[in-house]
Amino acid sequence: MLENTISIKLYNVILLGYILSIDVTVQVLKENVGKNIMIKLKGDKVIRGTLTKFDQHMNLVLSDATEYKGGDQTKLGNILLKGDNIIIISPQE
């Protein structure tokens, strides 16, 4: 057995229909701080808002956020989204 084996885990994220490495996703998030983004979450929820901050775990802080679910929309204001619940991140123009 190899005693000094290093295990590297590459995390992938779906962004705009493509599977991208975490490094590319972080770059896209950096470029979109202060801009509107759409987030699709587990449970068929969609949230739109302005990306304020993010971290290495893909936790996102949005301002002026609105949740869209089943034709209803709810204004949420400032929110923190846990990266574990995010399925798709899409920059909005």
ZADO-1210 file (C-alpha; in nm, 4 decimals, padded with zeros to 6 digits):
<atoms>
<atom x="00.0000" y="00.0000" z="00.0000" code="MET" pos="1"/>
<atom x="00.1053" y="00.3554" z="-00.0620" code="LEU" pos="2"/>
<atom x="00.1457" y="00.5393" z="00.2652" code="GLU" pos="3"/>
<atom x="00.1725" y="00.8906" z="00.1225" code="ASN" pos="4"/>
<atom x="-00.1254" y="00.8871" z="-00.1106" code="THR" pos="5"/>
<atom x="-00.3028" y="01.2188" z="-00.1598" code="ILE" pos="6"/>
<atom x="-00.6711" y="01.2163" z="-00.2410" code="SER" pos="7"/>
<atom x="-00.8016" y="01.5093" z="-00.4441" code="ILE" pos="8"/>
<atom x="-01.1723" y="01.5624" z="-00.4844" code="LYS" pos="9"/>
<atom x="-01.2957" y="01.7854" z="-00.7672" code="LEU" pos="10"/>
<atom x="-01.6355" y="01.9380" z="-00.7075" code="TYR" pos="11"/>
<atom x="-01.8493" y="02.0156" z="-01.0103" code="ASN" pos="12"/>
<atom x="-02.1324" y="02.2648" z="-01.0339" code="VAL" pos="13"/>
<atom x="-02.3965" y="02.2994" z="-01.3034" code="ILE" pos="14"/>
<atom x="-02.3902" y="02.6529" z="-01.4401" code="LEU" pos="15"/>
<atom x="-02.5756" y="02.7639" z="-01.7514" code="LEU" pos="16"/>
<atom x="-02.6285" y="02.4031" z="-01.8579" code="GLY" pos="17"/>
<atom x="-02.2620" y="02.2998" z="-01.8362" code="TYR" pos="18"/>
<atom x="-02.0699" y="02.1110" z="-01.5717" code="ILE" pos="19"/>
<atom x="-01.7835" y="02.3345" z="-01.4645" code="LEU" pos="20"/>
<atom x="-01.5044" y="02.2950" z="-01.2151" code="SER" pos="21"/>
<atom x="-01.5356" y="02.4902" z="-00.8923" code="ILE" pos="22"/>
<atom x="-01.2583" y="02.7284" z="-01.0062" code="ASP" pos="23"/>
<atom x="-01.4557" y="02.8386" z="-01.3118" code="VAL" pos="24"/>
<atom x="-01.7730" y="02.8745" z="-01.1065" code="THR" pos="25"/>
<atom x="-01.5954" y="03.0934" z="-00.8515" code="VAL" pos="26"/>
<atom x="-01.4661" y="03.3128" z="-01.1348" code="GLN" pos="27"/>
<atom x="-01.8189" y="03.3526" z="-01.2750" code="VAL" pos="28"/>
<atom x="-01.9492" y="03.4415" z="-00.9280" code="LEU" pos="29"/>
<atom x="-01.6698" y="03.6981" z="-00.8798" code="LYS" pos="30"/>
<atom x="-01.7644" y="03.8600" z="-01.2099" code="GLU" pos="31"/>
<atom x="-02.1297" y="03.8804" z="-01.1054" code="ASN" pos="32"/>
<atom x="-02.1011" y="04.0316" z="-00.7561" code="VAL" pos="33"/>
<atom x="-02.3317" y="04.3319" z="-00.7558" code="GLY" pos="34"/>
<atom x="-02.5339" y="04.1941" z="-01.0484" code="LYS" pos="35"/>
<atom x="-02.8671" y="04.0126" z="-01.0689" code="ASN" pos="36"/>
<atom x="-02.8602" y="03.6340" z="-01.0662" code="ILE" pos="37"/>
<atom x="-03.1194" y="03.3562" z="-01.0724" code="MET" pos="38"/>
<atom x="-03.0790" y="03.0573" z="-00.8417" code="ILE" pos="39"/>
<atom x="-03.2679" y="02.7306" z="-00.8743" code="LYS" pos="40"/>
<atom x="-03.2919" y="02.5440" z="-00.5448" code="LEU" pos="41"/>
<atom x="-03.3955" y="02.1956" z="-00.4403" code="LYS" pos="42"/>
<atom x="-03.7728" y="02.1773" z="-00.3990" code="GLY" pos="43"/>
<atom x="-03.8537" y="02.3591" z="-00.7255" code="ASP" pos="44"/>
<atom x="-03.7850" y="02.7039" z="-00.5816" code="LYS" pos="45"/>
<atom x="-03.6373" y="02.9824" z="-00.7905" code="VAL" pos="46"/>
<atom x="-03.4853" y="03.2918" z="-00.6312" code="ILE" pos="47"/>
<atom x="-03.3713" y="03.6056" z="-00.8071" code="ARG" pos="48"/>
<atom x="-03.1710" y="03.8822" z="-00.6483" code="GLY" pos="49"/>
<atom x="-02.8466" y="04.0766" z="-00.6469" code="THR" pos="50"/>
<atom x="-02.5387" y="03.8729" z="-00.5562" code="LEU" pos="51"/>
<atom x="-02.3717" y="04.0472" z="-00.2636" code="THR" pos="52"/>
<atom x="-02.1222" y="03.7900" z="-00.1328" code="LYS" pos="53"/>
<atom x="-02.0285" y="03.4223" z="-00.1623" code="PHE" pos="54"/>
<atom x="-01.7816" y="03.1804" z="-00.0067" code="ASP" pos="55"/>
<atom x="-01.5893" y="02.8657" z="-00.1005" code="GLN" pos="56"/>
<atom x="-01.8882" y="02.6485" z="-00.0022" code="HIS" pos="57"/>
<atom x="-02.1111" y="02.8282" z="-00.2559" code="MET" pos="58"/>
<atom x="-02.3126" y="02.9909" z="00.0219" code="ASN" pos="59"/>
<atom x="-02.4558" y="03.3037" z="-00.1384" code="LEU" pos="60"/>
<atom x="-02.5800" y="03.6314" z="00.0086" code="VAL" pos="61"/>
<atom x="-02.8437" y="03.8023" z="-00.2062" code="LEU" pos="62"/>
<atom x="-03.0033" y="04.1423" z="-00.1613" code="SER" pos="63"/>
<atom x="-03.3464" y="04.2416" z="-00.2963" code="ASP" pos="64"/>
<atom x="-03.4268" y="03.8713" z="-00.3338" code="ALA" pos="65"/>
<atom x="-03.7605" y="03.7423" z="-00.4595" code="THR" pos="66"/>
<atom x="-03.8764" y="03.3788" z="-00.4467" code="GLU" pos="67"/>
<atom x="-04.0800" y="03.2360" z="-00.7357" code="TYR" pos="68"/>
<atom x="-04.2735" y="02.9138" z="-00.6765" code="LYS" pos="69"/>
<atom x="-04.5778" y="02.7841" z="-00.8594" code="GLY" pos="70"/>
<atom x="-04.6740" y="03.1198" z="-01.0094" code="GLY" pos="71"/>
<atom x="-04.6471" y="03.2998" z="-00.6744" code="ASP" pos="72"/>
<atom x="-04.3732" y="03.5420" z="-00.5842" code="GLN" pos="73"/>
<atom x="-04.2597" y="03.6477" z="-00.2402" code="THR" pos="74"/>
<atom x="-04.0206" y="03.9323" z="-00.1662" code="LYS" pos="75"/>
<atom x="-03.7497" y="03.8104" z="00.0719" code="LEU" pos="76"/>
<atom x="-03.5115" y="04.1064" z="00.0928" code="GLY" pos="77"/>
<atom x="-03.1597" y="04.0105" z="00.2113" code="ASN" pos="78"/>
<atom x="-03.1036" y="03.6350" z="00.2367" code="ILE" pos="79"/>
<atom x="-02.8324" y="03.3719" z="00.2786" code="LEU" pos="80"/>
<atom x="-02.8589" y="03.0617" z="00.0595" code="LEU" pos="81"/>
<atom x="-02.6715" y="02.7492" z="00.1669" code="LYS" pos="82"/>
<atom x="-02.4621" y="02.6048" z="-00.1131" code="GLY" pos="83"/>
<atom x="-02.5958" y="02.2531" z="-00.0424" code="ASP" pos="84"/>
<atom x="-02.9406" y="02.3573" z="-00.1666" code="ASN" pos="85"/>
<atom x="-02.8322" y="02.5217" z="-00.4919" code="ILE" pos="86"/>
<atom x="-02.8859" y="02.3343" z="-00.8189" code="ILE" pos="87"/>
<atom x="-02.8301" y="02.6055" z="-01.0824" code="ILE" pos="88"/>
<atom x="-02.6752" y="02.9530" z="-01.0750" code="ILE" pos="89"/>
<atom x="-02.7565" y="03.1733" z="-01.3720" code="SER" pos="90"/>
<atom x="-02.6363" y="03.5321" z="-01.4229" code="PRO" pos="91"/>
<atom x="-02.9170" y="03.7580" z="-01.5490" code="GLN" pos="92"/>
<atom x="-02.8731" y="04.0422" z="-01.7967" code="GLU" pos="93"/>
</atoms>
